[in-house]
């Protein structure tokens, strides 16, 4: 089962894809600085989602940076003519439930800043409802497997993304990490194609997925009741994931969450049933850390050494 982005939003009116001119044009990948090792990439936002410019074969445009997606995802609207294989035993699933069996294809070349890959496998998904909600063309999602050789720092305040290819010798250190007193280092792990960290709430250890494609933080409503003593419920809302199905949820403020040795202040959180994100063996995540957590401070990840850096 593939975990698709847990983007949380309220659906806007309107149906059908946004038009895209697919003529072949001169391609200029938008990066301030790039070489074979590192690059600095400006990004824009659609709501709380990070949009970067990238190119799949000859088609260039906006992609969502989504650590909650396992790999490259292409919007079926713009890549409908690509050869497709279907695996009926695999399902695309998000917080609102299963979407459909997986359609797979590949691109000959994918370029994103200093990431240049050839013969890249990709899932095909209709993202038309997300485009309509955000009123922007979205060609696809850049997921976790595309970042596995890199260190990534997200600076929401200045809308900059720093990527650095991590070598085995690590002779070229990132200057932003020179002052170790400026940030906290927290272990992370790649668990079932998800980026997760271990946290503590009211004495209970939780496994939370870190998802840059989630516009909000989420907690599983099936957790023990005592944990929700730390949540001030404010209202009911509706969620929409990658599928068009909507589900009701509770919105409030979470207190007393501990990540590493750092106590996180009050965080907006949505409480909903995350059963649909569980795997066949019933192993599940307990929640999702999205934009409301990631944007609090400058934040970084080393996907090779499995570390998260949270600036103070």
WOZIKA-V179321 format. One record per residue. N is the residue number from 0. SS is DSSP state (H for helix, E for strand, L for the rest). PSI is psi in degrees with one decimal (999 if undefined). D_CENTER is the distance of its C-alpha to the mean C-alpha in Angstrom with 2 decimals. Layout:
BEGIN
[[N & SS & PSI & D_CENTER] [N & SS & PSI & D_CENTER]]
END
This chain:
BEGIN
[[0 & L & 128.4 & 16.65] [1 & E & 128.6 & 13.24] [2 & E & 113.8 & 10.40] [3 & L & 168.4 & 8.75] [4 & L & 143.6 & 6.04] [5 & L & 41.5 & 7.85] [6 & L & 127.0 & 8.43] [7 & L & 122.4 & 11.76] [8 & L & 173.8 & 14.54] [9 & L & 129.6 & 18.18] [10 & L & 139.0 & 19.23] [11 & L & 162.6 & 21.41] [12 & L & 158.9 & 24.55] [13 & L & 145.6 & 25.00] [14 & L & 161.8 & 24.50] [15 & L & 156.7 & 24.18] [16 & L & 156.8 & 22.23] [17 & L & 143.5 & 22.54] [18 & L & 148.5 & 24.90] [19 & L & 128.3 & 24.03] [20 & L & 113.1 & 26.78] [21 & L & 20.1 & 26.28] [22 & L & 148.2 & 29.25] [23 & L & 127.5 & 29.12] [24 & L & 168.1 & 28.95] [25 & L & 133.0 & 28.96] [26 & L & 131.2 & 25.48] [27 & L & 103.7 & 24.48] [28 & L & 132.4 & 21.00] [29 & L & 96.4 & 20.26] [30 & L & 137.1 & 20.22] [31 & L & -42.0 & 22.59] [32 & E & 134.6 & 23.37] [33 & E & 142.7 & 22.73] [34 & L & -166.2 & 24.60] [35 & L & -12.8 & 24.12] [36 & L & -41.2 & 22.66] [37 & E & 161.5 & 20.73] [38 & E & 155.9 & 19.64] [39 & E & 121.9 & 18.78] [40 & E & 120.5 & 16.75] [41 & E & 146.2 & 17.04] [42 & L & 159.6 & 14.34] [43 & E & 178.6 & 14.90] [44 & E & 143.4 & 13.20] [45 & E & 100.1 & 13.42] [46 & L & -122.1 & 13.78] [47 & L & 15.4 & 11.02] [48 & E & 138.1 & 8.52] [49 & E & 124.3 & 8.81] [50 & E & 128.2 & 11.08] [51 & E & 157.3 & 12.62] [52 & E & 132.9 & 15.65] [53 & E & 169.3 & 15.86] [54 & E & 128.3 & 18.46] [55 & E & 111.3 & 18.70] [56 & L & -115.7 & 22.42] [57 & L & 3.6 & 24.22] [58 & E & 117.7 & 21.69] [59 & E & 144.6 & 19.97] [60 & E & -157.2 & 17.79] [61 & E & 131.5 & 14.51] [62 & E & 144.5 & 11.19] [63 & E & 130.1 & 7.78] [64 & E & 113.8 & 5.82] [65 & L & 93.5 & 2.54] [66 & L & -6.7 & 3.22] [67 & L & -12.2 & 3.81] [68 & L & 141.1 & 5.93] [69 & L & -27.1 & 9.00] [70 & L & -151.7 & 10.14] [71 & E & 131.7 & 11.25] [72 & E & 132.2 & 11.52] [73 & E & 141.4 & 14.38] [74 & E & 119.1 & 15.64] [75 & L & -28.4 & 18.94] [76 & L & -39.2 & 20.66] [77 & L & -9.1 & 20.91] [78 & L & 31.9 & 21.11] [79 & L & -24.7 & 23.49] [80 & L & 7.5 & 26.17] [81 & L & 145.5 & 24.39] [82 & L & 141.0 & 25.95] [83 & L & 140.1 & 24.25] [84 & E & 149.6 & 24.64] [85 & E & 133.3 & 23.83] [86 & E & 103.9 & 23.41] [87 & E & -16.8 & 24.76] [88 & E & -6.4 & 24.04] [89 & E & 139.0 & 20.27] [90 & E & 144.8 & 18.41] [91 & E & 129.4 & 15.17] [92 & E & 146.8 & 14.33] [93 & E & -165.4 & 12.21] [94 & L & -21.5 & 13.35] [95 & L & 3.8 & 16.23] [96 & E & -179.1 & 17.56] [97 & E & 147.0 & 18.18] [98 & E & -60.0 & 17.96] [99 & E & 176.2 & 20.09] [100 & E & 157.0 & 20.96] [101 & E & 131.0 & 18.82] [102 & E & 127.5 & 19.97] [103 & E & 147.7 & 19.56] [104 & E & -166.0 & 20.67] [105 & E & 155.6 & 20.41] [106 & E & 146.6 & 20.66] [107 & E & -34.1 & 23.39] [108 & E & 136.2 & 21.62] [109 & E & 129.1 & 18.22] [110 & E & 127.6 & 18.27] [111 & E & 101.5 & 15.71] [112 & L & -122.7 & 17.48] [113 & L & 6.6 & 18.97] [114 & E & 113.8 & 17.04] [115 & E & 111.8 & 19.62] [116 & E & 150.0 & 19.51] [117 & E & 150.6 & 22.05] [118 & E & 68.5 & 22.22] [119 & E & 125.2 & 18.52] [120 & E & 145.7 & 17.86] [121 & E & 151.0 & 15.60] [122 & E & 144.2 & 15.13] [123 & E & 124.1 & 16.64] [124 & E & 141.3 & 15.44] [125 & L & 112.2 & 17.07] [126 & L & 19.5 & 14.75] [127 & H & -39.5 & 17.94] [128 & H & -33.2 & 17.56] [129 & H & -38.8 & 14.34] [130 & H & -42.2 & 16.38] [131 & H & -38.6 & 19.29] [132 & H & -42.2 & 17.59] [133 & H & -11.2 & 16.24] [134 & L & 46.6 & 19.31] [135 & L & 146.5 & 17.74] [136 & L & 130.9 & 17.60] [137 & L & 112.9 & 14.26] [138 & L & -24.2 & 14.99] [139 & E & -164.7 & 11.81] [140 & E & 138.1 & 8.28] [141 & E & 108.4 & 8.04] [142 & L & -172.0 & 6.67] [143 & H & -42.6 & 7.81] [144 & H & -23.1 & 11.45] [145 & H & -14.2 & 11.74] [146 & H & -0.5 & 11.29] [147 & L & -21.6 & 13.49] [148 & L & 9.9 & 16.58] [149 & E & 161.6 & 15.33] [150 & E & 135.7 & 15.21] [151 & E & 129.9 & 12.78] [152 & E & 128.4 & 13.75] [153 & E & 120.0 & 12.16] [154 & E & 91.7 & 15.14] [155 & L & -35.3 & 14.35] [156 & L & -39.8 & 18.13] [157 & L & 5.9 & 19.05] [158 & L & 49.2 & 16.04] [159 & E & 142.6 & 16.03] [160 & E & 125.4 & 13.81] [161 & E & 123.2 & 15.88] [162 & E & 137.6 & 15.58] [163 & E & 124.7 & 18.35] [164 & E & 128.8 & 19.26] [165 & L & 120.7 & 20.47] [166 & L & 162.8 & 23.92] [167 & L & -37.6 & 25.79] [168 & L & -22.8 & 28.39] [169 & L & 37.3 & 26.05] [170 & L & -25.3 & 28.98] [171 & L & 90.5 & 26.97] [172 & L & 151.6 & 25.40] [173 & L & 124.3 & 23.00] [174 & H & -28.1 & 25.27] [175 & H & -16.4 & 22.71] [176 & H & 7.5 & 22.91] [177 & L & -40.7 & 26.72] [178 & L & 93.6 & 27.37] [179 & H & -13.2 & 26.12] [180 & H & -11.0 & 27.48] [181 & H & -12.3 & 24.95] [182 & E & 163.2 & 21.95] [183 & E & 138.1 & 21.36] [184 & E & 127.6 & 20.14] [185 & E & 133.0 & 18.41] [186 & E & 142.9 & 18.04] [187 & L & 171.2 & 14.87] [188 & E & 155.9 & 14.93] [189 & E & 110.3 & 13.41] [190 & E & 113.4 & 14.59] [191 & L & 47.7 & 14.77] [192 & L & 23.4 & 11.88] [193 & E & 143.0 & 9.66] [194 & E & 114.8 & 9.22] [195 & E & 157.5 & 11.64] [196 & E & 152.6 & 14.26] [197 & E & 131.3 & 17.63] [198 & E & 171.5 & 18.75] [199 & E & 134.5 & 22.00] [200 & E & 120.4 & 22.98] [201 & L & 39.5 & 26.69] [202 & L & -5.5 & 27.51] [203 & E & 134.1 & 25.19] [204 & E & 132.8 & 22.61] [205 & E & 150.2 & 19.15] [206 & E & 110.3 & 16.24] [207 & E & 134.7 & 12.98] [208 & E & 138.7 & 9.48] [209 & E & 115.6 & 7.29] [210 & L & 103.6 & 3.90] [211 & L & -8.5 & 3.35] [212 & L & 6.6 & 3.23] [213 & L & 127.3 & 6.08] [214 & L & -10.9 & 9.16] [215 & L & 163.9 & 11.15] [216 & L & 147.1 & 11.95] [217 & E & 148.1 & 13.44] [218 & E & 143.7 & 16.35] [219 & E & 125.7 & 18.00] [220 & L & -12.0 & 21.31] [221 & L & -1.3 & 23.04] [222 & L & 160.1 & 23.05] [223 & L & 142.4 & 26.57] [224 & H & -33.9 & 28.07] [225 & H & -25.8 & 28.97] [226 & H & -30.8 & 25.37] [227 & H & -2.0 & 25.30] [228 & H & -17.7 & 28.29] [229 & H & 8.2 & 25.78] [230 & E & 126.0 & 24.21] [231 & E & 108.7 & 26.11] [232 & E & 129.9 & 25.57] [233 & E & -38.8 & 25.86] [234 & E & 172.6 & 25.44] [235 & E & 145.5 & 24.25] [236 & E & 174.9 & 21.49] [237 & E & 139.9 & 20.11] [238 & E & 146.7 & 16.57] [239 & E & 123.3 & 15.33] [240 & L & -152.6 & 12.49] [241 & L & -33.3 & 12.15] [242 & L & 165.0 & 15.82] [243 & L & -3.5 & 18.32] [244 & L & 141.5 & 19.65] [245 & E & 147.3 & 19.78] [246 & E & 151.3 & 20.35] [247 & E & 149.5 & 21.94] [248 & E & 171.0 & 20.57] [249 & E & 140.8 & 21.83] [250 & E & 136.7 & 20.59] [251 & E & -163.9 & 21.88] [252 & E & 130.8 & 21.76] [253 & E & 135.2 & 21.09] [254 & L & 162.1 & 23.36] [255 & L & 24.0 & 24.21] [256 & E & 132.4 & 20.88] [257 & E & 124.8 & 21.44] [258 & E & 116.0 & 18.93] [259 & L & -132.9 & 21.03] [260 & L & 15.4 & 24.20] [261 & E & 128.3 & 22.63] [262 & E & 123.7 & 23.13] [263 & E & 136.7 & 20.49] [264 & L & -164.9 & 22.23] [265 & L & 130.9 & 21.86] [266 & E & 134.2 & 18.36] [267 & E & 141.0 & 17.75] [268 & E & 148.8 & 16.72] [269 & E & 132.9 & 16.79] [270 & E & 119.8 & 18.76] [271 & E & 163.7 & 18.41] [272 & L & 118.8 & 19.18] [273 & L & 20.2 & 16.37] [274 & H & -34.0 & 18.90] [275 & H & -12.2 & 17.32] [276 & H & -2.1 & 14.40] [277 & L & 157.3 & 17.20] [278 & L & 174.9 & 18.49] [279 & L & -30.0 & 22.05] [280 & L & 13.3 & 23.49] [281 & L & 14.9 & 22.26] [282 & L & 132.5 & 20.02] [283 & L & 159.5 & 17.37] [284 & L & 154.7 & 14.82] [285 & L & -13.0 & 16.42] [286 & E & -177.1 & 13.63] [287 & E & 132.7 & 10.16] [288 & E & 113.5 & 9.74] [289 & L & -148.5 & 7.85] [290 & H & -43.6 & 9.31] [291 & H & -24.6 & 12.80] [292 & H & -48.1 & 12.59] [293 & H & -30.7 & 10.64] [294 & L & -1.8 & 12.96] [295 & L & -39.3 & 16.09] [296 & L & 169.1 & 16.86] [297 & L & 139.8 & 16.05] [298 & E & 145.6 & 13.72] [299 & E & 162.4 & 13.47] [300 & E & 136.0 & 12.69] [301 & E & 106.8 & 15.16] [302 & L & -8.9 & 13.79] [303 & L & -46.1 & 17.47] [304 & L & 0.3 & 19.13] [305 & L & 59.7 & 16.38] [306 & E & 146.1 & 16.59] [307 & E & 136.5 & 14.72] [308 & E & 121.5 & 16.68] [309 & E & 113.4 & 17.02] [310 & E & 147.2 & 19.53] [311 & L & 999 & 22.35]]
END
